[in-house]
Amino acid sequence: MRRLCRLALPVLAALWILGGPSFAQSKENGAIEGKVLTPDGELLPGVAVTATSPGLIGGKRVAVTNDRGRYRFGALPPGEYTLETTLEGFTSVRREGIRLSVGMTLAVDFPLQMGQIEEKIVVPGVPPMVDLKDSQTAAVTI
């Protein structure tokens, strides 16, 4: 039994040491989650929510709301964040100055308003069909 304890003790110590940093890292981060709703309170799936912060490696993260209108950004470093929603047919909403602390999970919900659908029409430059320089009259006989 003593021999088993002598062998188990270094193994348990190694697991504790190796597991410690990953546990500590997860406690040093935070999360932002929430839901996106219509003006009537219905949950909106498919909304792109973008998180930006100077502390984020890569500059931004994008999450898309699931079928229950929920999004989540996990493992975010502490700092100040800006969140913005995007969905065609709805106005974008931007929230700035969201402060995330160590180990915190913030709930940030977005009520979206119906937007105007914009359509762009491109008209290529076509030369005029009327000759403005030659104003002679011509007669065609059949």
QUIDA-V130596 format. One record per run of one state. SS is the DSSP state (H for helix, E for strand, - for the rest). FROM is the first residue (numbers start at 1). LEN is the number of residues. If there is no record, write none. Layout:
# QUIDA-V130596
SS;FROM;LEN  SS;FROM;LEN
This chain:
# QUIDA-V130596
-;1;1  H;2;27  E;29;9  -;38;5  E;43;1  -;44;4  E;48;5  -;53;7  E;60;5  -;65;5  E;70;8  -;78;1  E;79;8  -;87;3  E;90;1  -;91;3  E;94;7  -;101;4  E;105;3  -;108;2  E;110;2  -;112;2  E;114;1  -;115;28
